[in-house]
Amino acid sequence: MTEATDLAEAASSADAGIGLRAVVALRRLLETLEVLQVGNARRQGWSWQEIADALQVTRQAVHKKHAGRWPDKSR
Amino acid sequence: MFERFTNEARDVVVGAQNEARGLGHRYIGTEHLLLSLLHPKRGAAGAILADAGVTAERVRADLQRLLGEPRLGQLDAAALEAIGIDLDAVRAKIEETFGPGALDPPPPARRRGRFRRQSDPDCPPTGHIPFTARSKKVLELSLREAVRFKHRFIGSEHILLGLLREGGGLAAKVLVDGGVNLDDLRHRAEESLRQAA
């Protein structure tokens, strides 16, 4: 069996363990990308409100999650 | 409040700050108070914890486990491939824009509540490190414990009792996860205070 068919099998597998593990991996990728992109936006001068609008969450949510990560320029 | 603290108890508070700094954390949480209590020269509380089988090494290992960063590893790559996402391709695209390794040193993970972590290894905390609400509460409760015992001083046992009474922080979680009976620990600390009195 080739690697490709192995993967195709895994992808279509009804194995909950494989499916759930993929969800975990996706979440990690999502979190990593979000931090990267929010940081990039901040460096480009985006406000928390603008970032929140783009992410379709509240300003409070995005601020609470990310504000501690980068030094505040006003301090 | 601190004027009632014995030198030993002051050392616990200062030590907690050092523990936080050493771990690159930007807050002093109950876990840092616990680590500080476990320091060899912090008096009776350290001995009580040691008797219960709590060691600084194990607490550190547990913290590492609880606060460790989720890393995008090979297992993640395999799991993503299973649903048709090529992590290497994603990585290549991201690195085109953000440079090599953009996905690699995973940024500090978001943590909520007791797991919230505000550390950044690239930017170690300097100067003042604030207490978390819980660890402030622990110190307030240590004062209350002293009042309860009609003690005019606050020692390391009072801080330990405060930690146990607060009961909701990362320190308590590490202790409970390690199989420590908090009630038993409380009794031992109270007994130690009674004997000292």
Interface residues (C-beta under 8 A of the other chain):
Chain A: L7 A10 A11 S13 I18 G19 R21 A22 V24 A25 L26 R28 L29 E31 T32 L33 V35 L36 G39 N40 K65 H66 G68 R69 P71
Chain B: R26 P70 R71 L72 L75 D76 A77 A79 L80 E81 A82 I83 G84 I85 L87 V90 I94 F98 A102 L103 P106 P107 P108 A109 R110 Q118 D120 C123
